Amino acid sequence: MTDVLERIAAYKREDVAARKAAVPQDAVEARAREASAPRGFRAALDLHVVETGRPALIAEIKKASPSKGLIRPDFDPPALARAYERGGATCLSVLTDGPSFQGDDAYLAAAREAVALPCLRKDFLVDPWQVAESRALGADCILIILAMIDDALAAELLAEAERFGMDALIETHDEAEMARACKLGGDLVGINNRSLRTFEVDLGVTELLSILSPVRALLVAESGIFTPEDVQRVSDAHAQAVLVGESLMRQDDVEAATRALMAV
Ligand SMILES: O=C(O)c1ccccc1NCC(=O)[C@H](O)[C@H](O)COP(=O)(O)O
């Protein structure tokens, strides 16, 4: 694991232990069952691709990051969610991690309530308990970062997501992780173009890994997408969706920027 992931995993384990002590498994499951029904995340991406023949956008609500520091000072998750929806996003990704991304669980609920779009809870999952917690918070999809966990835990997270009627985005960074994703058998696979060692982004990673991805998986190119040409480039490499944060978060007019980014 890279230094940044080691650091995040360490504080996540402590945080989850405290959360579990306060809300044990049966209680978090009860909350998950009371949450509003999951919106089909992968189904929405699929529908967009079938109807338009163009890649779908997963638009990220991201205040700050380890690589860039503060990205968006005037941060209003419901307003951003609405701007993304009007601009044509198919799904949202909402950072809930506090220490590294200045995220918050409340941002997920607030953004989701403001729109009709399915929402990914963008956080670092190190315990199956977090899947029920994510559902209780309203998430329609969870993120499984293979660089952070072993295959047994990844399979548990995937099974839990299925049990709660959620989708799971399985994130890969290299050939070895893509091979693990193929064995795991998920149907939504991400390729993250950002190196977790150097934080550099290289869209060539999508080009390299896409040919190794599971055949029935919908492929998402993540990170470092700034222009319509970038969208076209990863689309040419068979990505059917793009996950974009920073480039849209830095715009004054997020709705117009969203429309312009995807107009290729
Ligand atoms: O964004 C970071 O600096 C980062 C650092 C360490 C782990 C994960 C990180 N980002 C998470 C993401 O996957 C991105 O927020 C997402 O793909 C959007 O990327 P971008 O469009 O480049 O903001």
The ligand as an SDF file (V2000), in Angstrom:
LIG
                    3D

 23 23  0  0  0  0  0  0  0  0999 V2000
   -7.6440   13.2900   -5.3920 O   0  0  0  0  0  0  0  0  0  0  0  0
   -6.6640   12.9610   -4.7080 C   0  0  0  0  0  0  0  0  0  0  0  0
   -5.7140   13.7210   -4.4600 O   0  0  0  0  0  0  0  0  0  0  0  0
   -6.5940   11.5840   -4.1080 C   0  0  0  0  0  0  0  0  0  0  0  0
   -5.5210   11.2370   -3.3070 C   0  0  0  0  0  0  0  0  0  0  0  0
   -5.4600    9.9920   -2.7090 C   0  0  0  0  0  0  0  0  0  0  0  0
   -6.4560    9.0760   -2.8970 C   0  0  0  0  0  0  0  0  0  0  0  0
   -7.5470    9.4010   -3.7030 C   0  0  0  0  0  0  0  0  0  0  0  0
   -7.6140   10.6320   -4.3040 C   0  0  0  0  0  0  0  0  0  0  0  0
   -8.6850   11.0010   -5.0990 N   0  0  0  0  0  0  0  0  0  0  0  0
   -9.8810   10.2490   -5.1750 C   0  0  0  0  0  0  0  0  0  0  0  0
  -10.4070   10.1670   -6.5520 C   0  0  0  0  0  0  0  0  0  0  0  0
  -10.5580    9.0820   -7.0200 O   0  0  0  0  0  0  0  0  0  0  0  0
  -10.7440   11.4250   -7.2930 C   0  0  0  0  0  0  0  0  0  0  0  0
  -11.3660   12.3260   -6.4130 O   0  0  0  0  0  0  0  0  0  0  0  0
  -11.6680   11.2410   -8.4980 C   0  0  0  0  0  0  0  0  0  0  0  0
  -11.2200   10.2480   -9.3640 O   0  0  0  0  0  0  0  0  0  0  0  0
  -11.7840   12.5730   -9.2810 C   0  0  0  0  0  0  0  0  0  0  0  0
  -10.5030   12.9780   -9.6880 O   0  0  0  0  0  0  0  0  0  0  0  0
  -10.2360   14.4470  -10.2690 P   0  0  0  0  0  0  0  0  0  0  0  0
  -11.1940   14.6660  -11.4010 O   0  0  0  0  0  0  0  0  0  0  0  0
   -8.8240   14.4290  -10.7350 O   0  0  0  0  0  0  0  0  0  0  0  0
  -10.4930   15.4000   -9.1500 O   0  0  0  0  0  0  0  0  0  0  0  0
  1  2  2  0
  2  3  1  0
  2  4  1  0
  4  5  1  0
  4  9  2  0
  5  6  2  0
  6  7  1  0
  7  8  2  0
  8  9  1  0
  9 10  1  0
 10 11  1  0
 11 12  1  0
 12 13  2  0
 12 14  1  0
 14 15  1  0
 14 16  1  0
 16 17  1  0
 16 18  1  0
 18 19  1  0
 19 20  1  0
 20 21  2  0
 20 22  1  0
 20 23  1  0
M  END
$$$$
